[in-house]
Amino acid sequence: MNEITKNIIKCALDNDNTMTETERAEAMDFLTLPHHEPREPDRLLTFKETAAMLSVHEKTVWSMARSGKFNVVAISAKGRRVRLSEIRKLMADGVQVNRSYCPTRKNAS
């Protein structure tokens, strides 16, 4: 909801004496409850984009998907994507990422 709409509702609440208490309560709920915000479409990310968001290697993303940290969406026989909402939730929950895969370690010994 944009600021103009919020201001119109607040003005009506302040100045409209004909509103019932139920109507006032509903208007206040409309102003304060987050479910009235428009939802952003859930974008599908490639594994490369997901890896960049999490600052890990693509193989780590595959490993995380196999271990069930998030669901993968099949878009074709070989194509897979990850929902942006799932990655945002992972990041918000502070899920620890196992960064055990590191291509530079192969020759390190």
C-alpha positions in Angstrom: 0.0 0.0 0.0 1.4 3.4 -0.9 1.7 6.4 1.4 -1.2 8.3 -0.3 -3.6 5.4 0.3 -2.4 5.2 3.9 -3.0 9.0 4.4 -6.5 8.8 2.9 -7.5 6.0 5.3 -5.9 7.9 8.3 -7.8 11.0 7.3 -11.1 9.1 7.1 -10.4 7.5 10.5 -9.8 11.0 12.0 -12.6 12.9 10.4 -15.5 10.5 9.5 -17.9 10.5 12.4 -20.3 8.1 10.6 -18.0 5.1 10.8 -19.0 2.3 13.2 -16.5 0.8 15.6 -16.3 -2.3 13.4 -15.5 -0.2 10.3 -12.8 1.7 12.3 -11.3 -1.6 13.5 -11.3 -3.0 9.9 -9.6 0.2 8.6 -7.0 0.0 11.3 -6.3 -3.6 10.5 -6.0 -2.7 6.8 -3.4 -0.1 7.7 -1.4 -2.2 10.1 -1.5 -5.8 8.8 1.3 -6.8 6.4 -0.8 -9.2 4.3 -2.3 -6.2 2.5 1.0 -5.5 0.9 1.3 -6.6 -2.8 3.4 -9.7 -3.1 6.4 -9.8 -5.4 6.3 -12.7 -7.9 8.5 -15.5 -6.8 11.5 -15.4 -9.1 13.3 -18.5 -10.1 17.1 -18.3 -9.8 19.7 -20.3 -11.6 22.2 -22.2 -9.4 24.8 -19.7 -10.4 22.6 -16.8 -9.2 21.9 -18.7 -6.0 25.6 -19.3 -5.4 26.3 -15.6 -5.9 23.6 -14.7 -3.3 25.0 -17.1 -0.8 28.6 -16.4 -1.6 29.3 -20.1 -2.2 30.3 -22.3 -5.2 27.6 -23.7 -7.4 28.5 -27.2 -6.3 27.8 -26.1 -2.7 24.3 -25.0 -3.9 23.7 -28.5 -5.4 24.9 -30.1 -2.2 22.6 -27.9 -0.1 19.6 -28.8 -2.4 20.4 -32.5 -2.1 20.5 -32.2 1.7 17.1 -30.6 1.8 18.0 -27.1 2.8 15.7 -25.8 0.0 13.5 -27.2 -2.7 14.5 -27.2 -6.4 12.0 -26.6 -9.2 12.4 -28.7 -12.4 11.9 -26.5 -15.4 13.0 -29.2 -18.0 14.6 -32.6 -18.1 17.9 -31.2 -17.1 17.1 -27.6 -16.0 16.7 -26.8 -12.3 15.9 -23.5 -10.5 15.6 -22.3 -6.9 12.9 -20.0 -5.6 14.1 -16.6 -4.5 11.8 -16.8 -1.5 13.4 -19.9 -0.3 16.9 -18.4 -0.5 15.7 -15.2 1.3 14.2 -17.4 4.0 17.4 -19.3 4.4 19.3 -16.1 4.7 16.8 -14.6 7.2 17.0 -17.7 9.3 20.7 -17.5 9.4 21.3 -21.0 8.1 24.9 -21.9 8.2 26.4 -22.8 4.8 28.9 -25.7 4.6 31.6 -24.2 2.5 33.5 -27.5 2.3 33.7 -27.5 -1.5 36.6 -25.3 -2.5 38.1 -25.9 -6.0 41.4 -24.3 -5.0 42.0 -27.0 -2.3 42.3 -29.8 -4.9 46.0 -29.3 -5.5 46.7 -28.0 -1.9 48.7 -30.6 0.0 
